[in-house]
Amino acid sequence: MFPEYRDLITQLKTTDNHFIRLFDKHNELDQKVKNLEAGIEMGTPEEIEIIKKEKLQLKDQLHAILLKASVAA
């Protein structure tokens, strides 16, 4: 996710608690979707869709933080 911001992500993961929480939650949801789609965990298509939407919202928030931080740098 966001390879062009790899260095900035590394920096924010050590300095920005809000970014860390969002990043970790996004990764947690990403793994959950993978498990649901692989049949490792049980879930309805509707539940998977809800999780994907939440994950996308987190990604948008992370991207906004990265854009703001890259302009400030």
PyMOL Python script that loads the backbone (N, CA, C, O; Angstrom):
from pymol import cmd

cmd.read_pdbstr("""\
ATOM      1  N   MET A   1       0.839  -1.179   0.000  1.00  0.00           N
ATOM      2  CA  MET A   1       0.000   0.000   0.000  1.00  0.00           C
ATOM      3  C   MET A   1       0.885   1.244   0.000  1.00  0.00           C
ATOM      4  O   MET A   1       1.744   1.404   0.868  1.00  0.00           O
ATOM      5  N   PHE A   2       0.673   2.107  -0.964  1.00  0.00           N
ATOM      6  CA  PHE A   2       1.393   3.380  -1.099  1.00  0.00           C
ATOM      7  C   PHE A   2       2.914   3.213  -1.134  1.00  0.00           C
ATOM      8  O   PHE A   2       3.613   3.776  -0.292  1.00  0.00           O
ATOM      9  N   PRO A   3       3.431   2.454  -2.090  1.00  0.00           N
ATOM     10  CA  PRO A   3       4.891   2.257  -2.144  1.00  0.00           C
ATOM     11  C   PRO A   3       5.667   3.562  -2.328  1.00  0.00           C
ATOM     12  O   PRO A   3       6.825   3.660  -1.921  1.00  0.00           O
ATOM     13  N   GLU A   4       5.037   4.548  -2.933  1.00  0.00           N
ATOM     14  CA  GLU A   4       5.716   5.828  -3.138  1.00  0.00           C
ATOM     15  C   GLU A   4       5.949   6.586  -1.824  1.00  0.00           C
ATOM     16  O   GLU A   4       6.735   7.531  -1.777  1.00  0.00           O
ATOM     17  N   TYR A   5       5.264   6.165  -0.770  1.00  0.00           N
ATOM     18  CA  TYR A   5       5.400   6.805   0.542  1.00  0.00           C
ATOM     19  C   TYR A   5       6.094   5.898   1.568  1.00  0.00           C
ATOM     20  O   TYR A   5       5.961   6.099   2.775  1.00  0.00           O
ATOM     21  N   ARG A   6       6.822   4.918   1.084  1.00  0.00           N
ATOM     22  CA  ARG A   6       7.412   3.911   1.981  1.00  0.00           C
ATOM     23  C   ARG A   6       8.214   4.556   3.124  1.00  0.00           C
ATOM     24  O   ARG A   6       8.034   4.192   4.286  1.00  0.00           O
ATOM     25  N   ASP A   7       9.092   5.504   2.799  1.00  0.00           N
ATOM     26  CA  ASP A   7       9.917   6.137   3.838  1.00  0.00           C
ATOM     27  C   ASP A   7       9.065   6.950   4.806  1.00  0.00           C
ATOM     28  O   ASP A   7       9.286   6.922   6.017  1.00  0.00           O
ATOM     29  N   LEU A   8       8.094   7.670   4.263  1.00  0.00           N
ATOM     30  CA  LEU A   8       7.225   8.488   5.108  1.00  0.00           C
ATOM     31  C   LEU A   8       6.374   7.602   6.021  1.00  0.00           C
ATOM     32  O   LEU A   8       6.161   7.939   7.185  1.00  0.00           O
ATOM     33  N   ILE A   9       5.896   6.488   5.506  1.00  0.00           N
ATOM     34  CA  ILE A   9       5.120   5.550   6.326  1.00  0.00           C
ATOM     35  C   ILE A   9       5.977   5.042   7.487  1.00  0.00           C
ATOM     36  O   ILE A   9       5.518   4.979   8.627  1.00  0.00           O
ATOM     37  N   THR A  10       7.211   4.685   7.188  1.00  0.00           N
ATOM     38  CA  THR A  10       8.124   4.219   8.232  1.00  0.00           C
ATOM     39  C   THR A  10       8.293   5.284   9.306  1.00  0.00           C
ATOM     40  O   THR A  10       8.271   4.989  10.501  1.00  0.00           O
ATOM     41  N   GLN A  11       8.461   6.518   8.868  1.00  0.00           N
ATOM     42  CA  GLN A  11       8.629   7.625   9.822  1.00  0.00           C
ATOM     43  C   GLN A  11       7.367   7.816  10.658  1.00  0.00           C
ATOM     44  O   GLN A  11       7.447   7.928  11.881  1.00  0.00           O
ATOM     45  N   LEU A  12       6.205   7.854  10.010  1.00  0.00           N
ATOM     46  CA  LEU A  12       4.951   8.093  10.735  1.00  0.00           C
ATOM     47  C   LEU A  12       4.628   6.955  11.702  1.00  0.00           C
ATOM     48  O   LEU A  12       4.020   7.179  12.750  1.00  0.00           O
ATOM     49  N   LYS A  13       5.033   5.744  11.351  1.00  0.00           N
ATOM     50  CA  LYS A  13       4.781   4.602  12.236  1.00  0.00           C
ATOM     51  C   LYS A  13       5.595   4.684  13.522  1.00  0.00           C
ATOM     52  O   LYS A  13       5.331   3.944  14.469  1.00  0.00           O
ATOM     53  N   THR A  14       6.579   5.575  13.564  1.00  0.00           N
ATOM     54  CA  THR A  14       7.356   5.742  14.775  1.00  0.00           C
ATOM     55  C   THR A  14       7.024   7.038  15.515  1.00  0.00           C
ATOM     56  O   THR A  14       7.459   7.237  16.649  1.00  0.00           O
ATOM     57  N   THR A  15       6.253   7.922  14.871  1.00  0.00           N
ATOM     58  CA  THR A  15       6.019   9.237  15.480  1.00  0.00           C
ATOM     59  C   THR A  15       4.558   9.636  15.638  1.00  0.00           C
ATOM     60  O   THR A  15       4.256  10.545  16.410  1.00  0.00           O
ATOM     61  N   ASP A  16       3.641   8.976  14.924  1.00  0.00           N
ATOM     62  CA  ASP A  16       2.242   9.422  14.889  1.00  0.00           C
ATOM     63  C   ASP A  16       1.317   8.289  15.360  1.00  0.00           C
ATOM     64  O   ASP A  16       1.040   7.348  14.617  1.00  0.00           O
ATOM     65  N   ASN A  17       0.852   8.400  16.600  1.00  0.00           N
ATOM     66  CA  ASN A  17       0.007   7.338  17.172  1.00  0.00           C
ATOM     67  C   ASN A  17      -1.296   7.149  16.414  1.00  0.00           C
ATOM     68  O   ASN A  17      -1.763   6.021  16.264  1.00  0.00           O
ATOM     69  N   HIS A  18      -1.889   8.233  15.935  1.00  0.00           N
ATOM     70  CA  HIS A  18      -3.136   8.125  15.164  1.00  0.00           C
ATOM     71  C   HIS A  18      -2.884   7.350  13.872  1.00  0.00           C
ATOM     72  O   HIS A  18      -3.665   6.468  13.513  1.00  0.00           O
ATOM     73  N   PHE A  19      -1.803   7.676  13.181  1.00  0.00           N
ATOM     74  CA  PHE A  19      -1.445   6.966  11.958  1.00  0.00           C
ATOM     75  C   PHE A  19      -1.231   5.484  12.246  1.00  0.00           C
ATOM     76  O   PHE A  19      -1.699   4.625  11.499  1.00  0.00           O
ATOM     77  N   ILE A  20      -0.527   5.192  13.323  1.00  0.00           N
ATOM     78  CA  ILE A  20      -0.257   3.795  13.695  1.00  0.00           C
ATOM     79  C   ILE A  20      -1.562   3.028  13.903  1.00  0.00           C
ATOM     80  O   ILE A  20      -1.710   1.908  13.413  1.00  0.00           O
ATOM     81  N   ARG A  21      -2.511   3.632  14.631  1.00  0.00           N
ATOM     82  CA  ARG A  21      -3.799   2.960  14.883  1.00  0.00           C
ATOM     83  C   ARG A  21      -4.539   2.687  13.574  1.00  0.00           C
ATOM     84  O   ARG A  21      -5.051   1.588  13.360  1.00  0.00           O
ATOM     85  N   LEU A  22      -4.589   3.699  12.698  1.00  0.00           N
ATOM     86  CA  LEU A  22      -5.272   3.520  11.414  1.00  0.00           C
ATOM     87  C   LEU A  22      -4.574   2.450  10.571  1.00  0.00           C
ATOM     88  O   LEU A  22      -5.229   1.591   9.981  1.00  0.00           O
ATOM     89  N   PHE A  23      -3.266   2.508  10.520  1.00  0.00           N
ATOM     90  CA  PHE A  23      -2.476   1.562   9.733  1.00  0.00           C
ATOM     91  C   PHE A  23      -2.687   0.133  10.224  1.00  0.00           C
ATOM     92  O   PHE A  23      -2.912  -0.781   9.430  1.00  0.00           O
ATOM     93  N   ASP A  24      -2.611  -0.047  11.530  1.00  0.00           N
ATOM     94  CA  ASP A  24      -2.802  -1.384  12.113  1.00  0.00           C
ATOM     95  C   ASP A  24      -4.219  -1.901  11.885  1.00  0.00           C
ATOM     96  O   ASP A  24      -4.407  -3.077  11.576  1.00  0.00           O
ATOM     97  N   LYS A  25      -5.208  -1.037  12.035  1.00  0.00           N
ATOM     98  CA  LYS A  25      -6.604  -1.438  11.815  1.00  0.00           C
ATOM     99  C   LYS A  25      -6.809  -1.827  10.350  1.00  0.00           C
ATOM    100  O   LYS A  25      -7.481  -2.817  10.062  1.00  0.00           O
ATOM    101  N   HIS A  26      -6.237  -1.056   9.425  1.00  0.00           N
ATOM    102  CA  HIS A  26      -6.349  -1.384   8.005  1.00  0.00           C
ATOM    103  C   HIS A  26      -5.751  -2.758   7.723  1.00  0.00           C
ATOM    104  O   HIS A  26      -6.354  -3.566   7.017  1.00  0.00           O
ATOM    105  N   ASN A  27      -4.575  -3.022   8.271  1.00  0.00           N
ATOM    106  CA  ASN A  27      -3.934  -4.323   8.063  1.00  0.00           C
ATOM    107  C   ASN A  27      -4.758  -5.461   8.674  1.00  0.00           C
ATOM    108  O   ASN A  27      -4.854  -6.546   8.102  1.00  0.00           O
ATOM    109  N   GLU A  28      -5.344  -5.199   9.831  1.00  0.00           N
ATOM    110  CA  GLU A  28      -6.192  -6.204  10.489  1.00  0.00           C
ATOM    111  C   GLU A  28      -7.405  -6.533   9.612  1.00  0.00           C
ATOM    112  O   GLU A  28      -7.746  -7.702   9.430  1.00  0.00           O
ATOM    113  N   LEU A  29      -8.045  -5.506   9.076  1.00  0.00           N
ATOM    114  CA  LEU A  29      -9.207  -5.728   8.213  1.00  0.00           C
ATOM    115  C   LEU A  29      -8.810  -6.405   6.910  1.00  0.00           C
ATOM    116  O   LEU A  29      -9.549  -7.243   6.395  1.00  0.00           O
ATOM    117  N   ASP A  30      -7.654  -6.050   6.378  1.00  0.00           N
ATOM    118  CA  ASP A  30      -7.167  -6.676   5.153  1.00  0.00           C
ATOM    119  C   ASP A  30      -7.005  -8.178   5.352  1.00  0.00           C
ATOM    120  O   ASP A  30      -7.407  -8.972   4.501  1.00  0.00           O
ATOM    121  N   GLN A  31      -6.413  -8.562   6.478  1.00  0.00           N
ATOM    122  CA  GLN A  31      -6.235  -9.986   6.771  1.00  0.00           C
ATOM    123  C   GLN A  31      -7.582 -10.673   6.965  1.00  0.00           C
ATOM    124  O   GLN A  31      -7.771 -11.811   6.535  1.00  0.00           O
ATOM    125  N   LYS A  32      -8.516  -9.980   7.614  1.00  0.00           N
ATOM    126  CA  LYS A  32      -9.851 -10.549   7.841  1.00  0.00           C
ATOM    127  C   LYS A  32     -10.542 -10.828   6.502  1.00  0.00           C
ATOM    128  O   LYS A  32     -11.137 -11.890   6.318  1.00  0.00           O
ATOM    129  N   VAL A  33     -10.462  -9.872   5.570  1.00  0.00           N
ATOM    130  CA  VAL A  33     -11.069 -10.067   4.251  1.00  0.00           C
ATOM    131  C   VAL A  33     -10.434 -11.266   3.551  1.00  0.00           C
ATOM    132  O   VAL A  33     -11.137 -12.093   2.970  1.00  0.00           O
ATOM    133  N   LYS A  34      -9.112 -11.357   3.606  1.00  0.00           N
ATOM    134  CA  LYS A  34      -8.429 -12.489   2.977  1.00  0.00           C
ATOM    135  C   LYS A  34      -8.894 -13.803   3.582  1.00  0.00           C
ATOM    136  O   LYS A  34      -9.142 -14.765   2.854  1.00  0.00           O
ATOM    137  N   ASN A  35      -9.017 -13.859   4.907  1.00  0.00           N
ATOM    138  CA  ASN A  35      -9.465 -15.080   5.581  1.00  0.00           C
ATOM    139  C   ASN A  35     -10.903 -15.430   5.211  1.00  0.00           C
ATOM    140  O   ASN A  35     -11.227 -16.597   4.994  1.00  0.00           O
ATOM    141  N   LEU A  36     -11.761 -14.418   5.141  1.00  0.00           N
ATOM    142  CA  LEU A  36     -13.161 -14.653   4.778  1.00  0.00           C
ATOM    143  C   LEU A  36     -13.271 -15.155   3.343  1.00  0.00           C
ATOM    144  O   LEU A  36     -14.001 -16.105   3.063  1.00  0.00           O
ATOM    145  N   GLU A  37     -12.544 -14.513   2.442  1.00  0.00           N
ATOM    146  CA  GLU A  37     -12.621 -14.904   1.037  1.00  0.00           C
ATOM    147  C   GLU A  37     -12.005 -16.278   0.786  1.00  0.00           C
ATOM    148  O   GLU A  37     -12.405 -16.978  -0.144  1.00  0.00           O
ATOM    149  N   ALA A  38     -11.040 -16.662   1.606  1.00  0.00           N
ATOM    150  CA  ALA A  38     -10.405 -17.974   1.463  1.00  0.00           C
ATOM    151  C   ALA A  38     -11.181 -19.074   2.186  1.00  0.00           C
ATOM    152  O   ALA A  38     -10.839 -20.252   2.076  1.00  0.00           O
ATOM    153  N   GLY A  39     -12.229 -18.692   2.927  1.00  0.00           N
ATOM    154  CA  GLY A  39     -13.017 -19.676   3.652  1.00  0.00           C
ATOM    155  C   GLY A  39     -12.394 -20.100   4.965  1.00  0.00           C
ATOM    156  O   GLY A  39     -12.862 -21.048   5.596  1.00  0.00           O
ATOM    157  N   ILE A  40     -11.340 -19.406   5.388  1.00  0.00           N
ATOM    158  CA  ILE A  40     -10.709 -19.714   6.673  1.00  0.00           C
ATOM    159  C   ILE A  40     -11.629 -19.284   7.809  1.00  0.00           C
ATOM    160  O   ILE A  40     -11.725 -19.954   8.837  1.00  0.00           O
ATOM    161  N   GLU A  41     -12.302 -18.157   7.605  1.00  0.00           N
ATOM    162  CA  GLU A  41     -13.319 -17.673   8.538  1.00  0.00           C
ATOM    163  C   GLU A  41     -14.648 -17.640   7.796  1.00  0.00           C
ATOM    164  O   GLU A  41     -14.688 -17.504   6.573  1.00  0.00           O
ATOM    165  N   MET A  42     -15.722 -17.763   8.542  1.00  0.00           N
ATOM    166  CA  MET A  42     -17.044 -17.746   7.929  1.00  0.00           C
ATOM    167  C   MET A  42     -17.622 -16.339   7.958  1.00  0.00           C
ATOM    168  O   MET A  42     -17.509 -15.624   8.954  1.00  0.00           O
ATOM    169  N   GLY A  43     -18.238 -15.960   6.855  1.00  0.00           N
ATOM    170  CA  GLY A  43     -18.890 -14.662   6.786  1.00  0.00           C
ATOM    171  C   GLY A  43     -19.754 -14.587   5.544  1.00  0.00           C
ATOM    172  O   GLY A  43     -19.511 -15.279   4.555  1.00  0.00           O
ATOM    173  N   THR A  44     -20.763 -13.742   5.609  1.00  0.00           N
ATOM    174  CA  THR A  44     -21.645 -13.574   4.464  1.00  0.00           C
ATOM    175  C   THR A  44     -21.006 -12.586   3.482  1.00  0.00           C
ATOM    176  O   THR A  44     -20.124 -11.814   3.858  1.00  0.00           O
ATOM    177  N   PRO A  45     -21.448 -12.615   2.242  1.00  0.00           N
ATOM    178  CA  PRO A  45     -20.950 -11.627   1.277  1.00  0.00           C
ATOM    179  C   PRO A  45     -21.207 -10.189   1.744  1.00  0.00           C
ATOM    180  O   PRO A  45     -20.408  -9.292   1.474  1.00  0.00           O
ATOM    181  N   GLU A  46     -22.310  -9.979   2.434  1.00  0.00           N
ATOM    182  CA  GLU A  46     -22.631  -8.638   2.942  1.00  0.00           C
ATOM    183  C   GLU A  46     -21.625  -8.205   4.007  1.00  0.00           C
ATOM    184  O   GLU A  46     -21.186  -7.056   4.024  1.00  0.00           O
ATOM    185  N   GLU A  47     -21.264  -9.131   4.892  1.00  0.00           N
ATOM    186  CA  GLU A  47     -20.272  -8.818   5.925  1.00  0.00           C
ATOM    187  C   GLU A  47     -18.921  -8.483   5.299  1.00  0.00           C
ATOM    188  O   GLU A  47     -18.239  -7.553   5.731  1.00  0.00           O
ATOM    189  N   ILE A  48     -18.547  -9.242   4.287  1.00  0.00           N
ATOM    190  CA  ILE A  48     -17.277  -8.986   3.601  1.00  0.00           C
ATOM    191  C   ILE A  48     -17.307  -7.595   2.963  1.00  0.00           C
ATOM    192  O   ILE A  48     -16.324  -6.857   3.029  1.00  0.00           O
ATOM    193  N   GLU A  49     -18.429  -7.243   2.351  1.00  0.00           N
ATOM    194  CA  GLU A  49     -18.562  -5.939   1.706  1.00  0.00           C
ATOM    195  C   GLU A  49     -18.447  -4.801   2.717  1.00  0.00           C
ATOM    196  O   GLU A  49     -17.815  -3.782   2.438  1.00  0.00           O
ATOM    197  N   ILE A  50     -19.048  -4.970   3.877  1.00  0.00           N
ATOM    198  CA  ILE A  50     -18.975  -3.949   4.938  1.00  0.00           C
ATOM    199  C   ILE A  50     -17.527  -3.767   5.391  1.00  0.00           C
ATOM    200  O   ILE A  50     -17.064  -2.640   5.566  1.00  0.00           O
ATOM    201  N   ILE A  51     -16.824  -4.864   5.579  1.00  0.00           N
ATOM    202  CA  ILE A  51     -15.425  -4.797   6.012  1.00  0.00           C
ATOM    203  C   ILE A  51     -14.571  -4.125   4.931  1.00  0.00           C
ATOM    204  O   ILE A  51     -13.693  -3.320   5.241  1.00  0.00           O
ATOM    205  N   LYS A  52     -14.833  -4.458   3.666  1.00  0.00           N
ATOM    206  CA  LYS A  52     -14.076  -3.838   2.573  1.00  0.00           C
ATOM    207  C   LYS A  52     -14.309  -2.329   2.535  1.00  0.00           C
ATOM    208  O   LYS A  52     -13.378  -1.564   2.282  1.00  0.00           O
ATOM    209  N   LYS A  53     -15.531  -1.902   2.782  1.00  0.00           N
ATOM    210  CA  LYS A  53     -15.830  -0.463   2.788  1.00  0.00           C
ATOM    211  C   LYS A  53     -15.119   0.234   3.940  1.00  0.00           C
ATOM    212  O   LYS A  53     -14.587   1.331   3.771  1.00  0.00           O
ATOM    213  N   GLU A  54     -15.108  -0.398   5.107  1.00  0.00           N
ATOM    214  CA  GLU A  54     -14.405   0.180   6.254  1.00  0.00           C
ATOM    215  C   GLU A  54     -12.903   0.266   5.965  1.00  0.00           C
ATOM    216  O   GLU A  54     -12.252   1.255   6.300  1.00  0.00           O
ATOM    217  N   LYS A  55     -12.376  -0.767   5.347  1.00  0.00           N
ATOM    218  CA  LYS A  55     -10.959  -0.795   4.989  1.00  0.00           C
ATOM    219  C   LYS A  55     -10.633   0.333   4.000  1.00  0.00           C
ATOM    220  O   LYS A  55      -9.594   0.983   4.121  1.00  0.00           O
ATOM    221  N   LEU A  56     -11.503   0.560   3.040  1.00  0.00           N
ATOM    222  CA  LEU A  56     -11.306   1.627   2.063  1.00  0.00           C
ATOM    223  C   LEU A  56     -11.343   3.003   2.728  1.00  0.00           C
ATOM    224  O   LEU A  56     -10.567   3.888   2.369  1.00  0.00           O
ATOM    225  N   GLN A  57     -12.238   3.183   3.689  1.00  0.00           N
ATOM    226  CA  GLN A  57     -12.290   4.457   4.417  1.00  0.00           C
ATOM    227  C   GLN A  57     -10.987   4.698   5.184  1.00  0.00           C
ATOM    228  O   GLN A  57     -10.475   5.817   5.213  1.00  0.00           O
ATOM    229  N   LEU A  58     -10.460   3.645   5.800  1.00  0.00           N
ATOM    230  CA  LEU A  58      -9.192   3.767   6.503  1.00  0.00           C
ATOM    231  C   LEU A  58      -8.062   4.112   5.531  1.00  0.00           C
ATOM    232  O   LEU A  58      -7.201   4.939   5.832  1.00  0.00           O
ATOM    233  N   LYS A  59      -8.077   3.471   4.370  1.00  0.00           N
ATOM    234  CA  LYS A  59      -7.049   3.744   3.364  1.00  0.00           C
ATOM    235  C   LYS A  59      -7.112   5.206   2.930  1.00  0.00           C
ATOM    236  O   LYS A  59      -6.074   5.850   2.773  1.00  0.00           O
ATOM    237  N   ASP A  60      -8.315   5.732   2.737  1.00  0.00           N
ATOM    238  CA  ASP A  60      -8.482   7.144   2.375  1.00  0.00           C
ATOM    239  C   ASP A  60      -7.926   8.056   3.463  1.00  0.00           C
ATOM    240  O   ASP A  60      -7.267   9.052   3.162  1.00  0.00           O
ATOM    241  N   GLN A  61      -8.186   7.722   4.719  1.00  0.00           N
ATOM    242  CA  GLN A  61      -7.665   8.522   5.832  1.00  0.00           C
ATOM    243  C   GLN A  61      -6.135   8.466   5.884  1.00  0.00           C
ATOM    244  O   GLN A  61      -5.475   9.481   6.102  1.00  0.00           O
ATOM    245  N   LEU A  62      -5.592   7.285   5.684  1.00  0.00           N
ATOM    246  CA  LEU A  62      -4.136   7.135   5.676  1.00  0.00           C
ATOM    247  C   LEU A  62      -3.515   7.951   4.546  1.00  0.00           C
ATOM    248  O   LEU A  62      -2.491   8.609   4.730  1.00  0.00           O
ATOM    249  N   HIS A  63      -4.147   7.900   3.375  1.00  0.00           N
ATOM    250  CA  HIS A  63      -3.637   8.650   2.228  1.00  0.00           C
ATOM    251  C   HIS A  63      -3.664  10.151   2.499  1.00  0.00           C
ATOM    252  O   HIS A  63      -2.721  10.860   2.148  1.00  0.00           O
ATOM    253  N   ALA A  64      -4.723  10.633   3.115  1.00  0.00           N
ATOM    254  CA  ALA A  64      -4.815  12.054   3.453  1.00  0.00           C
ATOM    255  C   ALA A  64      -3.693  12.460   4.408  1.00  0.00           C
ATOM    256  O   ALA A  64      -3.094  13.523   4.246  1.00  0.00           O
ATOM    257  N   ILE A  65      -3.413  11.629   5.388  1.00  0.00           N
ATOM    258  CA  ILE A  65      -2.324  11.919   6.336  1.00  0.00           C
ATOM    259  C   ILE A  65      -0.989  11.941   5.596  1.00  0.00           C
ATOM    260  O   ILE A  65      -0.156  12.815   5.836  1.00  0.00           O
ATOM    261  N   LEU A  66      -0.791  10.985   4.706  1.00  0.00           N
ATOM    262  CA  LEU A  66       0.459  10.933   3.951  1.00  0.00           C
ATOM    263  C   LEU A  66       0.635  12.154   3.053  1.00  0.00           C
ATOM    264  O   LEU A  66       1.729  12.713   2.964  1.00  0.00           O
ATOM    265  N   LEU A  67      -0.436  12.561   2.395  1.00  0.00           N
ATOM    266  CA  LEU A  67      -0.372  13.758   1.546  1.00  0.00           C
ATOM    267  C   LEU A  67      -0.018  14.994   2.376  1.00  0.00           C
ATOM    268  O   LEU A  67       0.841  15.788   1.991  1.00  0.00           O
ATOM    269  N   LYS A  68      -0.678  15.142   3.499  1.00  0.00           N
ATOM    270  CA  LYS A  68      -0.427  16.294   4.376  1.00  0.00           C
ATOM    271  C   LYS A  68       1.019  16.276   4.884  1.00  0.00           C
ATOM    272  O   LYS A  68       1.688  17.309   4.901  1.00  0.00           O
ATOM    273  N   ALA A  69       1.487  15.115   5.291  1.00  0.00           N
ATOM    274  CA  ALA A  69       2.848  14.999   5.821  1.00  0.00           C
ATOM    275  C   ALA A  69       3.893  15.211   4.738  1.00  0.00           C
ATOM    276  O   ALA A  69       4.965  15.752   5.013  1.00  0.00           O
ATOM    277  N   SER A  70       3.600  14.793   3.507  1.00  0.00           N
ATOM    278  CA  SER A  70       4.577  14.952   2.430  1.00  0.00           C
ATOM    279  C   SER A  70       4.700  16.409   2.013  1.00  0.00           C
ATOM    280  O   SER A  70       5.775  16.843   1.598  1.00  0.00           O
ATOM    281  N   VAL A  71       3.620  17.167   2.116  1.00  0.00           N
ATOM    282  CA  VAL A  71       3.655  18.603   1.803  1.00  0.00           C
ATOM    283  C   VAL A  71       4.406  19.361   2.901  1.00  0.00           C
ATOM    284  O   VAL A  71       5.126  20.320   2.623  1.00  0.00           O
ATOM    285  N   ALA A  72       4.230  18.919   4.145  1.00  0.00           N
ATOM    286  CA  ALA A  72       4.868  19.574   5.282  1.00  0.00           C
ATOM    287  C   ALA A  72       6.370  19.290   5.330  1.00  0.00           C
ATOM    288  O   ALA A  72       7.135  20.056   5.916  1.00  0.00           O
ATOM    289  N   ALA A  73       6.783  18.189   4.714  1.00  0.00           N
ATOM    290  CA  ALA A  73       8.200  17.781   4.781  1.00  0.00           C
ATOM    291  C   ALA A  73       9.077  18.647   3.893  1.00  0.00           C
ATOM    292  O   ALA A  73      10.289  18.440   3.832  1.00  0.00           O
TER     293      ALA A  73
END
""", "prot")
cmd.dss("prot")
cmd.show_as("cartoon", "prot")
cmd.util.cbc("prot")
cmd.orient("prot")
